[in-house]
Amino acid sequence: MKLYTADGIPNPRIVDIAMYEKDLNLERVIVDFLEGENRASSFLVKNPAGQIPVLELDDGTIISEVTAIIEYFEEVCPDPFLVGTIAKERAEARMWARRVDLAVMEPMSMAFKYGIGKNYFEKRITVYPEAAESMKNKAQDGLVWLDNVLAGKQFLCGDRMTYGDIMLYCYTDYFKKTGQKVESGLVHLTHVLDSIAERPSVQKTA
Amino acid sequence: MKLYTADGIPNPRIVDIAMYEKDLNLERVIVDFLEGENRASSFLVKNPAGQIPVLELDDGTIISEVTAIIEYFEEVCPDPFLVGTIAKERAEARMWARRVDLAVMEPMSMAFKYGIGKNYFEKRITVYPEAAESMKNKAQDGLVWLDNVLAGKQFLCGDRMTYGDIMLYCYTDYFKKTGQKVESGLVHLTHVLDSIAERPSVQKTA
C-alpha cells in the first residue's frame, strides 16, 4: 500500500494519525499541493476529486476520502480499533464520524476555502465567498452542540476512542490558525481535544 | 429493531430503500416531523441531533445517521450487499458515499433549509439565508462532477449498486421539487438515477 499525502494539512493528518495508531508501515508519497500537483491530470486519474490523501492498494485500487481509508485500515488491521470491535460499536463510531463531518469539518473547510483561503482556492475550485461567514458560524454551532453531547464522556463514543475523535481534533487544531477557534467555554470538548493531543500518534504528526 | 422514521422525506427514504433491498422486516414508528416531534425532548434523548431516521436496537442502543444505519444493516444482513463483499469493494462504496454526501446531499439540504424551506426550519435550527444560493450552486457543481465520473459506468462503483447510489437518488428525486433539479444534459447521471428509480425497493417508497 502507498499513501499519497502531505504534511501540515488536516485530511492527510487524520489518516497519518490512524496509520500511526495502528502501527501500519506505509510508503508515504508527498504531493506538492501548494503547487497544485493534486489538481494535475496525472493525479486526477487516481482521484477525480483532486484531493489528498489517497490510498493506493498493491493491486492498483484507489481509495480516497478519509473515512473510507480509515475503515480500510480497520479491515486489514483491526487492532487497535478506531471503528469498533462489534457491529453496534462500529455503528456508533460511524454515527459520530458523520456528525463531526457534517456539523464541523465541512462547514469549517468551506469557511476557510471561501473566506481567508479564497485567493488560493479560487484557482482550483469554485468558491462561494458570500457563504464563508455563514459556514464559519455553522461550524461554531456544531462545536457548541458537540460540547453539550460530550458532557460526562471521555470521547464521542464514551470511553472508546474512535476515528471521529481524530477527525474532530485535526480540524479544530488546524482551523484555529485560520480564525476558527474552539471557544474556551466549551470545556467538555476541550477536555476531549486535549486528551487526543497527548497521544504519541498525534504528536508524531505535529 | 425499531426504526423511527417518516414517509416522504429523503433521509428516511434512503434507509427504507436499504431495508427493502435487504428484505429486513423492521417495525417502523412514524415520527410527526411536521409537528416537530423529532425536536421534542423525548426524542432528543434518542437522537440529540433531532433528526430522523433513528434505529433502535433490541438492547436499546440508538443509531442515527443514514450511513451508519445502512452499514449496520449490512453487518446483520450482508446479502444482498449495499456496501460490498470484500474490503476493497467496501472501501470503494464508502468513498463514493462520502463524495455524494459532501458534494450533493449536504449542500442541497442547506440550500433548501436556508432558502425556500426557511420559514419552516428557522423555528427548529439556526438558518443562514445568505448561504442558500451558494449551496444550491455548489450542489449543482457536485451533480456536474458526478455526471463526468459516471461516464461509462452503470453505478458509482461500476457494475455494483451500493448505498451511495441510493443516497444520490433519494436526494435528487426529493429536491427536484424544491427548485434543485438534475439538468437534462447530465446524461450519465440521469441514466444511473433512472435505473435506480425502477427498483422495486424504490417504487415501494414512492
HADDOCK unambig.tbl for C-alpha pairs under 7 A between the chains (distance, minus, plus):
assign (segid A and resid 63 and name CA) (segid B and resid 91 and name CA) 6.57 0.50 0.50
assign (segid A and resid 63 and name CA) (segid B and resid 92 and name CA) 6.23 0.50 0.50
assign (segid A and resid 63 and name CA) (segid B and resid 95 and name CA) 6.72 0.50 0.50
assign (segid A and resid 64 and name CA) (segid B and resid 95 and name CA) 6.00 0.50 0.50
assign (segid A and resid 65 and name CA) (segid B and resid 95 and name CA) 5.44 0.50 0.50
assign (segid A and resid 65 and name CA) (segid B and resid 98 and name CA) 7.00 0.50 0.50
assign (segid A and resid 68 and name CA) (segid B and resid 91 and name CA) 5.18 0.50 0.50
assign (segid A and resid 68 and name CA) (segid B and resid 94 and name CA) 5.18 0.50 0.50
assign (segid A and resid 68 and name CA) (segid B and resid 95 and name CA) 5.23 0.50 0.50
assign (segid A and resid 69 and name CA) (segid B and resid 91 and name CA) 6.91 0.50 0.50
assign (segid A and resid 72 and name CA) (segid B and resid 87 and name CA) 6.57 0.50 0.50
assign (segid A and resid 72 and name CA) (segid B and resid 91 and name CA) 5.90 0.50 0.50
assign (segid A and resid 75 and name CA) (segid B and resid 87 and name CA) 6.35 0.50 0.50
assign (segid A and resid 87 and name CA) (segid B and resid 72 and name CA) 6.57 0.50 0.50
assign (segid A and resid 87 and name CA) (segid B and resid 75 and name CA) 6.36 0.50 0.50
assign (segid A and resid 91 and name CA) (segid B and resid 63 and name CA) 6.57 0.50 0.50
assign (segid A and resid 91 and name CA) (segid B and resid 68 and name CA) 5.18 0.50 0.50
assign (segid A and resid 91 and name CA) (segid B and resid 69 and name CA) 6.91 0.50 0.50
assign (segid A and resid 91 and name CA) (segid B and resid 72 and name CA) 5.90 0.50 0.50
assign (segid A and resid 92 and name CA) (segid B and resid 63 and name CA) 6.22 0.50 0.50
assign (segid A and resid 94 and name CA) (segid B and resid 68 and name CA) 5.18 0.50 0.50
assign (segid A and resid 95 and name CA) (segid B and resid 63 and name CA) 6.72 0.50 0.50
assign (segid A and resid 95 and name CA) (segid B and resid 64 and name CA) 6.02 0.50 0.50
assign (segid A and resid 95 and name CA) (segid B and resid 65 and name CA) 5.45 0.50 0.50
assign (segid A and resid 95 and name CA) (segid B and resid 68 and name CA) 5.23 0.50 0.50
assign (segid A and resid 98 and name CA) (segid B and resid 65 and name CA) 6.98 0.50 0.50
assign (segid A and resid 128 and name CA) (segid B and resid 134 and name CA) 5.90 0.50 0.50
assign (segid A and resid 130 and name CA) (segid B and resid 130 and name CA) 6.93 0.50 0.50
assign (segid A and resid 130 and name CA) (segid B and resid 131 and name CA) 6.60 0.50 0.50
assign (segid A and resid 131 and name CA) (segid B and resid 130 and name CA) 6.60 0.50 0.50
assign (segid A and resid 131 and name CA) (segid B and resid 131 and name CA) 4.56 0.50 0.50
assign (segid A and resid 131 and name CA) (segid B and resid 134 and name CA) 6.38 0.50 0.50
assign (segid A and resid 134 and name CA) (segid B and resid 128 and name CA) 5.90 0.50 0.50
assign (segid A and resid 134 and name CA) (segid B and resid 131 and name CA) 6.39 0.50 0.50
